[in-house]
Amino acid sequence: MTFLELGGIKIDGQFIRKLGEHLFDLFVIKSSIELAKEMAIETITEFVETQQIADKLKAWDRLATRTSLRSALPKKTDGC
């Protein structure tokens, strides 16, 4: 078996945005966090757009080094 050296596990924003909507997304997030903990590597999350999501992720992953709240970007409108 080959061992891959990883610096972190990135959890795609599609799972983060739907946190709480589907059981599968919750499973993917929590499993990824647990895998990163076991491998002693960081967890990187995308699209953490609410404080509620940030708080949940921090509660599950006390070692998260790249979970940061970001504001949703405003949608571009024509003429502005």
N, CA, C and O atoms as CSV, one atom per row, in Angstrom:
chain,resi,resn,atom,element,x,y,z
A,1,MET,N,N,0.837,-1.168,0.000
A,1,MET,CA,C,0.000,0.000,0.000
A,1,MET,C,C,0.890,1.241,0.000
A,1,MET,O,O,1.900,1.286,0.702
A,2,THR,N,N,0.519,2.230,-0.775
A,2,THR,CA,C,1.278,3.474,-0.871
A,2,THR,C,C,0.725,4.500,0.103
A,2,THR,O,O,-0.490,4.641,0.246
A,3,PHE,N,N,1.609,5.205,0.763
A,3,PHE,CA,C,1.212,6.258,1.681
A,3,PHE,C,C,1.377,7.600,0.989
A,3,PHE,O,O,2.450,7.912,0.473
A,4,LEU,N,N,0.323,8.385,0.978
A,4,LEU,CA,C,0.390,9.727,0.405
A,4,LEU,C,C,0.564,10.740,1.517
A,4,LEU,O,O,-0.161,10.707,2.511
A,5,GLU,N,N,1.511,11.629,1.357
A,5,GLU,CA,C,1.684,12.690,2.342
A,5,GLU,C,C,0.764,13.843,1.973
A,5,GLU,O,O,0.865,14.411,0.886
A,6,LEU,N,N,-0.130,14.179,2.887
A,6,LEU,CA,C,-1.085,15.253,2.668
A,6,LEU,C,C,-0.872,16.341,3.707
A,6,LEU,O,O,-0.524,16.060,4.854
A,7,GLY,N,N,-1.083,17.573,3.300
A,7,GLY,CA,C,-0.983,18.680,4.234
A,7,GLY,C,C,-2.323,19.053,4.823
A,7,GLY,O,O,-2.393,19.699,5.869
A,8,GLY,N,N,-3.390,18.647,4.151
A,8,GLY,CA,C,-4.727,18.977,4.634
A,8,GLY,C,C,-5.796,18.344,3.773
A,8,GLY,O,O,-5.537,17.842,2.679
A,9,ILE,N,N,-7.000,18.384,4.297
A,9,ILE,CA,C,-8.170,17.900,3.567
A,9,ILE,C,C,-9.084,19.087,3.346
A,9,ILE,O,O,-9.478,19.760,4.299
A,10,LYS,N,N,-9.427,19.349,2.083
A,10,LYS,CA,C,-10.324,20.451,1.749
A,10,LYS,C,C,-11.743,19.903,1.632
A,10,LYS,O,O,-11.995,18.930,0.921
A,11,ILE,N,N,-12.656,20.544,2.342
A,11,ILE,CA,C,-14.071,20.177,2.247
A,11,ILE,C,C,-14.714,21.188,1.302
A,11,ILE,O,O,-14.751,22.385,1.588
A,12,ASP,N,N,-15.210,20.700,0.196
A,12,ASP,CA,C,-15.758,21.546,-0.853
A,12,ASP,C,C,-16.966,22.350,-0.359
A,12,ASP,O,O,-17.745,21.890,0.476
A,13,GLY,N,N,-17.091,23.543,-0.896
A,13,GLY,CA,C,-18.174,24.437,-0.506
A,13,GLY,C,C,-19.562,23.896,-0.758
A,13,GLY,O,O,-20.509,24.310,-0.090
A,14,GLN,N,N,-19.714,22.974,-1.712
A,14,GLN,CA,C,-21.048,22.420,-1.970
A,14,GLN,C,C,-21.590,21.670,-0.757
A,14,GLN,O,O,-22.803,21.615,-0.555
A,15,PHE,N,N,-20.705,21.095,0.047
A,15,PHE,CA,C,-21.138,20.404,1.262
A,15,PHE,C,C,-21.398,21.403,2.389
A,15,PHE,O,O,-22.337,21.239,3.167
A,16,ILE,N,N,-20.565,22.430,2.471
A,16,ILE,CA,C,-20.692,23.425,3.534
A,16,ILE,C,C,-21.969,24.244,3.360
A,16,ILE,O,O,-22.688,24.492,4.329
A,17,ARG,N,N,-22.246,24.656,2.147
A,17,ARG,CA,C,-23.441,25.470,1.881
A,17,ARG,C,C,-24.728,24.735,2.235
A,17,ARG,O,O,-25.701,25.366,2.649
A,18,LYS,N,N,-24.751,23.420,2.082
A,18,LYS,CA,C,-25.966,22.638,2.342
A,18,LYS,C,C,-25.965,21.996,3.728
A,18,LYS,O,O,-26.758,21.093,3.999
A,19,LEU,N,N,-25.081,22.459,4.595
A,19,LEU,CA,C,-24.981,21.893,5.936
A,19,LEU,C,C,-26.334,21.963,6.639
A,19,LEU,O,O,-26.918,23.038,6.773
A,20,GLY,N,N,-26.816,20.830,7.078
A,20,GLY,CA,C,-28.100,20.769,7.762
A,20,GLY,C,C,-29.263,20.414,6.859
A,20,GLY,O,O,-30.355,20.122,7.347
A,21,GLU,N,N,-29.053,20.435,5.546
A,21,GLU,CA,C,-30.134,20.113,4.612
A,21,GLU,C,C,-30.201,18.627,4.293
A,21,GLU,O,O,-31.288,18.069,4.139
A,22,HIS,N,N,-29.043,17.988,4.193
A,22,HIS,CA,C,-29.009,16.584,3.795
A,22,HIS,C,C,-28.073,15.809,4.718
A,22,HIS,O,O,-26.985,16.277,5.055
A,23,LEU,N,N,-28.503,14.642,5.111
A,23,LEU,CA,C,-27.714,13.794,5.991
A,23,LEU,C,C,-26.386,13.400,5.341
A,23,LEU,O,O,-25.371,13.300,6.030
A,24,PHE,N,N,-26.383,13.178,4.031
A,24,PHE,CA,C,-25.159,12.783,3.331
A,24,PHE,C,C,-24.090,13.862,3.461
A,24,PHE,O,O,-22.924,13.549,3.701
A,25,ASP,N,N,-24.474,15.130,3.306
A,25,ASP,CA,C,-23.505,16.225,3.409
A,25,ASP,C,C,-22.900,16.287,4.805
A,25,ASP,O,O,-21.700,16.514,4.958
A,26,LEU,N,N,-23.727,16.087,5.813
A,26,LEU,CA,C,-23.250,16.066,7.193
A,26,LEU,C,C,-22.249,14.930,7.390
A,26,LEU,O,O,-21.221,15.109,8.042
A,27,PHE,N,N,-22.552,13.762,6.825
A,27,PHE,CA,C,-21.661,12.608,6.914
A,27,PHE,C,C,-20.312,12.897,6.258
A,27,PHE,O,O,-19.266,12.572,6.821
A,28,VAL,N,N,-20.332,13.502,5.077
A,28,VAL,CA,C,-19.085,13.817,4.367
A,28,VAL,C,C,-18.239,14.794,5.184
A,28,VAL,O,O,-17.028,14.613,5.314
A,29,ILE,N,N,-18.873,15.822,5.728
A,29,ILE,CA,C,-18.141,16.831,6.506
A,29,ILE,C,C,-17.523,16.218,7.753
A,29,ILE,O,O,-16.325,16.363,7.998
A,30,LYS,N,N,-18.350,15.530,8.543
A,30,LYS,CA,C,-17.846,14.963,9.797
A,30,LYS,C,C,-16.787,13.878,9.541
A,30,LYS,O,O,-15.806,13.789,10.279
A,31,SER,N,N,-16.978,13.068,8.518
A,31,SER,CA,C,-15.993,12.028,8.198
A,31,SER,C,C,-14.667,12.641,7.756
A,31,SER,O,O,-13.599,12.153,8.125
A,32,SER,N,N,-14.738,13.696,6.975
A,32,SER,CA,C,-13.522,14.380,6.525
A,32,SER,C,C,-12.767,14.985,7.700
A,32,SER,O,O,-11.539,14.915,7.761
A,33,ILE,N,N,-13.501,15.577,8.628
A,33,ILE,CA,C,-12.881,16.162,9.816
A,33,ILE,C,C,-12.210,15.077,10.654
A,33,ILE,O,O,-11.085,15.257,11.120
A,34,GLU,N,N,-12.895,13.957,10.844
A,34,GLU,CA,C,-12.326,12.862,11.639
A,34,GLU,C,C,-11.090,12.272,10.966
A,34,GLU,O,O,-10.110,11.955,11.640
A,35,LEU,N,N,-11.131,12.124,9.647
A,35,LEU,CA,C,-9.973,11.614,8.916
A,35,LEU,C,C,-8.773,12.553,9.087
A,35,LEU,O,O,-7.653,12.101,9.326
A,36,ALA,N,N,-9.015,13.847,8.963
A,36,ALA,CA,C,-7.931,14.819,9.137
A,36,ALA,C,C,-7.347,14.755,10.544
A,36,ALA,O,O,-6.133,14.845,10.723
A,37,LYS,N,N,-8.209,14.602,11.532
A,37,LYS,CA,C,-7.724,14.484,12.917
A,37,LYS,C,C,-6.841,13.253,13.080
A,37,LYS,O,O,-5.771,13.331,13.684
A,38,GLU,N,N,-7.281,12.127,12.549
A,38,GLU,CA,C,-6.512,10.880,12.662
A,38,GLU,C,C,-5.165,10.982,11.953
A,38,GLU,O,O,-4.182,10.383,12.390
A,39,MET,N,N,-5.123,11.736,10.865
A,39,MET,CA,C,-3.888,11.892,10.103
A,39,MET,C,C,-3.051,13.071,10.604
A,39,MET,O,O,-1.951,13.314,10.106
A,40,ALA,N,N,-3.577,13.800,11.591
A,40,ALA,CA,C,-2.902,14.978,12.158
A,40,ALA,C,C,-2.592,16.017,11.081
A,40,ALA,O,O,-1.492,16.566,11.026
A,41,ILE,N,N,-3.587,16.276,10.226
A,41,ILE,CA,C,-3.467,17.307,9.193
A,41,ILE,C,C,-4.624,18.286,9.347
A,41,ILE,O,O,-5.592,18.009,10.055
A,42,GLU,N,N,-4.519,19.424,8.684
A,42,GLU,CA,C,-5.540,20.449,8.844
A,42,GLU,C,C,-6.758,20.187,7.963
A,42,GLU,O,O,-6.691,19.478,6.959
A,43,THR,N,N,-7.871,20.788,8.377
A,43,THR,CA,C,-9.108,20.756,7.604
A,43,THR,C,C,-9.313,22.150,7.022
A,43,THR,O,O,-9.233,23.150,7.736
A,44,ILE,N,N,-9.575,22.204,5.732
A,44,ILE,CA,C,-9.794,23.468,5.048
A,44,ILE,C,C,-11.217,23.453,4.517
A,44,ILE,O,O,-11.602,22.527,3.803
A,45,THR,N,N,-12.002,24.471,4.858
A,45,THR,CA,C,-13.393,24.510,4.405
A,45,THR,C,C,-13.625,25.724,3.524
A,45,THR,O,O,-13.005,26.772,3.705
A,46,GLU,N,N,-14.530,25.562,2.568
A,46,GLU,CA,C,-14.890,26.644,1.655
A,46,GLU,C,C,-16.303,27.134,1.962
A,46,GLU,O,O,-17.125,26.394,2.503
A,47,PHE,N,N,-16.568,28.369,1.617
A,47,PHE,CA,C,-17.903,28.959,1.649
A,47,PHE,C,C,-18.569,28.909,3.023
A,47,PHE,O,O,-19.742,28.554,3.143
A,48,VAL,N,N,-17.816,29.264,4.044
A,48,VAL,CA,C,-18.385,29.404,5.383
A,48,VAL,C,C,-18.970,30.812,5.425
A,48,VAL,O,O,-18.267,31.784,5.701
A,49,GLU,N,N,-20.275,30.903,5.144
A,49,GLU,CA,C,-20.892,32.210,4.920
A,49,GLU,C,C,-21.749,32.708,6.080
A,49,GLU,O,O,-22.209,33.850,6.051
A,50,THR,N,N,-21.974,31.886,7.091
A,50,THR,CA,C,-22.759,32.337,8.241
A,50,THR,C,C,-22.019,31.992,9.529
A,50,THR,O,O,-21.214,31.062,9.570
A,51,GLN,N,N,-22.303,32.745,10.560
A,51,GLN,CA,C,-21.695,32.479,11.858
A,51,GLN,C,C,-22.146,31.126,12.388
A,51,GLN,O,O,-21.372,30.429,13.043
A,52,GLN,N,N,-23.388,30.748,12.113
A,52,GLN,CA,C,-23.926,29.459,12.563
A,52,GLN,C,C,-23.119,28.297,11.984
A,52,GLN,O,O,-22.780,27.358,12.704
A,53,ILE,N,N,-22.816,28.356,10.706
A,53,ILE,CA,C,-22.016,27.300,10.077
A,53,ILE,C,C,-20.603,27.307,10.652
A,53,ILE,O,O,-20.051,26.246,10.945
A,54,ALA,N,N,-20.015,28.487,10.815
A,54,ALA,CA,C,-18.661,28.583,11.378
A,54,ALA,C,C,-18.613,27.977,12.778
A,54,ALA,O,O,-17.668,27.264,13.116
A,55,ASP,N,N,-19.628,28.257,13.590
A,55,ASP,CA,C,-19.669,27.722,14.955
A,55,ASP,C,C,-19.784,26.201,14.960
A,55,ASP,O,O,-19.131,25.538,15.766
A,56,LYS,N,N,-20.614,25.635,14.062
A,56,LYS,CA,C,-20.751,24.175,13.976
A,56,LYS,C,C,-19.427,23.532,13.595
A,56,LYS,O,O,-19.010,22.548,14.206
A,57,LEU,N,N,-18.768,24.086,12.589
A,57,LEU,CA,C,-17.497,23.519,12.136
A,57,LEU,C,C,-16.438,23.593,13.225
A,57,LEU,O,O,-15.672,22.648,13.412
A,58,LYS,N,N,-16.390,24.702,13.940
A,58,LYS,CA,C,-15.403,24.844,15.018
A,58,LYS,C,C,-15.682,23.871,16.154
A,58,LYS,O,O,-14.752,23.368,16.784
A,59,ALA,N,N,-16.960,23.602,16.421
A,59,ALA,CA,C,-17.313,22.643,17.469
A,59,ALA,C,C,-16.879,21.229,17.080
A,59,ALA,O,O,-16.439,20.457,17.932
A,60,TRP,N,N,-17.002,20.896,15.815
A,60,TRP,CA,C,-16.617,19.560,15.350
A,60,TRP,C,C,-15.121,19.437,15.176
A,60,TRP,O,O,-14.564,18.356,15.368
A,61,ASP,N,N,-14.463,20.520,14.818
A,61,ASP,CA,C,-13.037,20.472,14.512
A,61,ASP,C,C,-12.303,21.547,15.295
A,61,ASP,O,O,-12.080,22.647,14.790
A,62,ARG,N,N,-11.937,21.236,16.501
A,62,ARG,CA,C,-11.272,22.212,17.361
A,62,ARG,C,C,-9.863,22.548,16.859
A,62,ARG,O,O,-9.255,23.517,17.315
A,63,LEU,N,N,-9.349,21.750,15.926
A,63,LEU,CA,C,-8.015,22.003,15.388
A,63,LEU,C,C,-8.047,22.682,14.022
A,63,LEU,O,O,-7.003,22.876,13.399
A,64,ALA,N,N,-9.236,23.040,13.558
A,64,ALA,CA,C,-9.342,23.641,12.218
A,64,ALA,C,C,-8.490,24.894,12.135
A,64,ALA,O,O,-8.590,25.781,12.983
A,65,THR,N,N,-7.662,24.963,11.125
A,65,THR,CA,C,-6.791,26.125,10.990
A,65,THR,C,C,-7.242,27.046,9.866
A,65,THR,O,O,-6.806,28.194,9.785
A,66,ARG,N,N,-8.113,26.544,9.002
A,66,ARG,CA,C,-8.543,27.389,7.887
A,66,ARG,C,C,-10.061,27.397,7.735
A,66,ARG,O,O,-10.576,27.278,6.623
A,67,THR,N,N,-10.769,27.536,8.833
A,67,THR,CA,C,-12.205,27.734,8.791
A,67,THR,C,C,-12.442,29.182,9.174
A,67,THR,O,O,-12.274,29.556,10.335
A,68,SER,N,N,-12.825,29.984,8.220
A,68,SER,CA,C,-13.052,31.387,8.518
A,68,SER,C,C,-14.346,31.854,7.878
A,68,SER,O,O,-14.704,31.437,6.777
A,69,LEU,N,N,-15.029,32.716,8.582
A,69,LEU,CA,C,-16.296,33.250,8.101
A,69,LEU,C,C,-16.032,34.215,6.965
A,69,LEU,O,O,-15.162,35.080,7.062
A,70,ARG,N,N,-16.789,34.065,5.884
A,70,ARG,CA,C,-16.668,35.010,4.781
A,70,ARG,C,C,-18.064,35.454,4.389
A,70,ARG,O,O,-19.007,34.663,4.423
A,71,SER,N,N,-18.194,36.673,4.032
A,71,SER,CA,C,-19.492,37.189,3.616
A,71,SER,C,C,-19.809,36.688,2.229
A,71,SER,O,O,-18.926,36.526,1.387
A,72,ALA,N,N,-21.090,36.443,2.007
A,72,ALA,CA,C,-21.512,36.072,0.664
A,72,ALA,C,C,-21.307,37.280,-0.236
A,72,ALA,O,O,-21.655,38.400,0.138
A,73,LEU,N,N,-20.750,37.062,-1.406
A,73,LEU,CA,C,-20.502,38.167,-2.314
A,73,LEU,C,C,-21.814,38.648,-2.906
A,73,LEU,O,O,-22.656,37.836,-3.290
A,74,PRO,N,N,-21.996,39.954,-2.985
A,74,PRO,CA,C,-23.237,40.460,-3.601
A,74,PRO,C,C,-23.292,40.092,-5.078
A,74,PRO,O,O,-22.270,40.038,-5.763
A,75,LYS,N,N,-24.496,39.845,-5.547
A,75,LYS,CA,C,-24.657,39.500,-6.958
A,75,LYS,C,C,-24.478,40.737,-7.818
A,75,LYS,O,O,-24.937,41.829,-7.482
A,76,LYS,N,N,-23.802,40.537,-8.931
A,76,LYS,CA,C,-23.556,41.642,-9.870
A,76,LYS,C,C,-24.854,41.979,-10.592
A,76,LYS,O,O,-25.562,41.087,-11.061
A,77,THR,N,N,-25.156,43.245,-10.677
A,77,THR,CA,C,-26.376,43.666,-11.388
A,77,THR,C,C,-25.983,44.419,-12.639
A,77,THR,O,O,-24.909,45.015,-12.704
A,78,ASP,N,N,-26.860,44.391,-13.637
A,78,ASP,CA,C,-26.597,45.096,-14.888
A,78,ASP,C,C,-26.648,46.598,-14.662
A,78,ASP,O,O,-27.505,47.088,-13.927
A,79,GLY,N,N,-25.745,47.322,-15.282
A,79,GLY,CA,C,-25.742,48.774,-15.225
A,79,GLY,C,C,-25.050,49.367,-14.025
A,79,GLY,O,O,-24.988,50.591,-13.908
A,80,CYS,N,N,-24.521,48.547,-13.120
A,80,CYS,CA,C,-23.834,49.092,-11.935
A,80,CYS,C,C,-22.386,48.698,-11.935
A,80,CYS,O,O,-21.648,49.062,-11.020
